[in-house]
Amino acid sequence: MVFSSLLFLFIFLPAVFLLYWLSPRRGKNLILFLASLAFYAWGEPVYIVIMLISTVTDYSFGLLLSRPEWGSKRRKAIVVASVIVNLALLSYFKYADFAIRNVNALLGTDIPLTELALPIGISFYTFQSMSYIIDVYRGTAKAQRNWIDFGTFVALFPQLVAGPIVQYNTLAEQLKGRRVTMEMFAEGVRRFIIGLAKKVLLANNIGLLWHAVSDADAGTLPVLTAWLGIIAFAFQIYFDFSGYSDMAIGLGLMFGFRFNENFNKPYTAQSITDFWRRWHISLSTWFRDNVYIPLGGNRKGLPKQLRNILIVWLLTGIWHGAAWNFMLWGLYFGVILIFEKWAGLRLLARAPRWIRHVYASLLILIGWVLFAFDELPKVGGYLKAMFGLNGQPVWNDGTMYFLYTNLGLLAVLVLASIAWRKRTEPARENGGLSAIRSLAGSASLLVLFFLSVSYLVDATFNPFLYFRF
């Protein structure tokens, strides 16, 4: 089940709201927990067992960590055990077949593949569950003794399958008690509708252009067609994922939770360092807090800092998928970030703003080529097309057709990606101006919701790119 579906919008969500608001305060987390299990089980009823194993394991480990008589060695052993259990589950379902294929290719063996489907969202809820144990170990959060509350934290359906990754210490108090005001609920509705429109009206439509280009033989693509295609993919993945994050944040507000932002206009970045402060912020924060800083961060000299960056980005690539292109993608950004730490940022500081933006945009688009194709020969073929190394012209009639039919959409995408602002508090104007703005805003949201639903009624193309992670 996805947020951008009629089933979710008109059956599941209204039913959950009704049960949630009718339940007493102590029963609200139970309603959310059961609803979250139903949400997850709708697509993969078998794999709900995997999520429950992770939940029960870390709940038990958290209780063990709360025992005051246990010393540091036992506490460290519990953390290690939690990491092993969680990563073992993640590795078996996500990386086992990748490892088997490479062993077979290297040694000439014929080990059979597991051929298991990847449980949706396993990368997200595994990291989220591990964050709880790490927070309890560090003393930044107390062990959760209520199993339903902890299960709600892990399985919370607004951000279960695609984040943002919520570390436990940010939600601990909200799980105990929360209050939803009318302003908070209204802001949640606004964020949800905007996210839905970003996903359905923008990401899905520009995704059609990317699919048309990427399905063609890269050896036949003109230069501008290849660039137009990867620009389309860049917009699709941004509005797809940020739209889902907006919907998750909006749903959280409607139920009284405040999740951290996951995107901050990443395509306005003027360096790759700046880009990764703005893109998938919750993942970058998780790796910073739980890998980069424990390794020493930037506290032990430049050589070890550069080593730590490379380790984090290799892991970031592996987290995204069990394929060599994701590892290459992670190392690609790791090397660029090392360059920027060493000298690049100082050089960029002397350049005009527009040059810094062009520099970042070109490297980001090349990175998306590495990300988009699972097979390395396709990566190489597409890069050749982008730089005119496949013997094709700069453009042809197909290029002009793609550009002509998508020019208006591309203009909207550019404006929406660089000028979007997330409101953090309601407007404070008094009198008629405030009323007019409020009415216009409400009317705009109704139009966006109507257009989004109208698209979904007749849609045959409604993918969600991050479900495979």
Secondary structure, 3 states (H helix, E strand, C coil): CCCCCHHHHHHHHHHHHHHHHHCCHHHHHHHHHHHHHHHHHHHCCCCHHHHHHHHHHHHHHHHHHCCCCCCHHHHHHHHHHHHHHHHHHHHHHHHHHHHHHHHHHHHCCCCCCCCCCCCCCHHHHHHHHHHHHHHHHHCCCCCCCCHHHHHHHHHCHHHCCCCCCCCHHHHHHHHHCCCCCHHHHHHHHHHHHHHHHHHHHHHHHHHHHHHHHHCCCHHHCCHHHHHHHHHHHHHHHHHHHHHHHHHHHHHHHHCCCCCCCCCCCHHHCCCHHHHHHHCCHHHHHHHHHHHHCCCCCCCCCHHHHHHHHHHHHHHHHHHHCCCHHHHHHHHHHHHHHHHHHHHHHHHHHCCCHHHHHHHHHHHHHHHHHHHHCCCHHHHHHHHHHHCCCCCCCCCCHHHHHHHHHHHHHHHHHHHHHHHCCCCCCCCCCCCHHHHHHHHHHHHHHHHHHHHHHHHHHCCCCCCCHHHHC
